[in-house]
Amino acid sequence: MGLLKLRKNKKFSYSPRYYKGEGNPYEIKHKFDEHRTTVGNNSGLKTKFNNAINDYKYNPNKEANKRVLIIVAVLVLIFLFIIGFDLSIFFSK
C-alpha cells in the first residue's frame, strides 16, 4: 500500500477593501474588556473571584463601592422580610 497524501486546506489572505484600522476587523470584543482584569485567560473560579475582590478593594471610585454596599444591604433586608425573619432579636426593649 502506498502512502496517502493529504491535501492541505487553502488559506486566503483576505483584507477588507475600505478598512483602514489596526488589528482584525472581525474580532468580536466587548468595548470595556481592556479596562477589566476579570476578563481574559483566568484559569479557574478562585482566580476570577480573587481578581474581582481586588478590583473592588482598589477601585478609585469610592461612591460606586458605597452604592454596591447599599444595594446588597437592601437586598438582604428584602430577603429576610420574605422568609419571615424576626428582626426584633436585634433590638432590646
Solvent accessible surface area in square Angstrom, and as a share of the most:
residue,aa,sasa,rsa
1,M,241,1.08
2,G,66,0.63
3,L,179,0.89
4,L,161,0.80
5,K,196,0.83
6,L,159,0.79
7,R,210,0.77
8,K,183,0.78
9,N,138,0.71
10,K,153,0.65
11,K,191,0.81
12,F,172,0.72
13,S,118,0.76
14,Y,162,0.62
15,S,83,0.53
16,P,36,0.22
17,R,187,0.68
18,Y,178,0.68
19,Y,86,0.33
20,K,182,0.77
21,G,44,0.42
22,E,168,0.75
23,G,66,0.64
24,N,90,0.46
25,P,53,0.34
26,Y,135,0.51
27,E,107,0.48
28,I,172,0.88
29,K,119,0.51
30,H,96,0.43
31,K,151,0.64
32,F,99,0.41
33,D,34,0.17
34,E,111,0.50
35,H,141,0.63
36,R,106,0.39
37,T,82,0.47
38,T,45,0.26
39,V,68,0.39
40,G,58,0.55
41,N,164,0.84
42,N,30,0.16
43,S,111,0.71
44,G,29,0.27
45,L,149,0.74
46,K,156,0.66
47,T,55,0.32
48,K,93,0.39
49,F,125,0.52
50,N,69,0.35
51,N,36,0.19
52,A,46,0.35
53,I,66,0.34
54,N,71,0.36
55,D,62,0.32
56,Y,78,0.30
57,K,121,0.51
58,Y,169,0.64
59,N,44,0.22
60,P,127,0.80
61,N,77,0.39
62,K,117,0.49
63,E,119,0.54
64,A,24,0.19
65,N,20,0.10
66,K,131,0.56
67,R,135,0.49
68,V,71,0.41
69,L,107,0.53
70,I,111,0.57
71,I,92,0.47
72,V,77,0.44
73,A,52,0.40
74,V,75,0.43
75,L,107,0.53
76,V,75,0.43
77,L,97,0.48
78,I,87,0.44
79,F,117,0.49
80,L,37,0.19
81,F,169,0.70
82,I,130,0.66
83,I,101,0.51
84,G,61,0.59
85,F,81,0.34
86,D,88,0.45
87,L,71,0.36
88,S,63,0.40
89,I,122,0.62
90,F,135,0.56
91,F,151,0.63
92,S,114,0.74
93,K,243,1.03
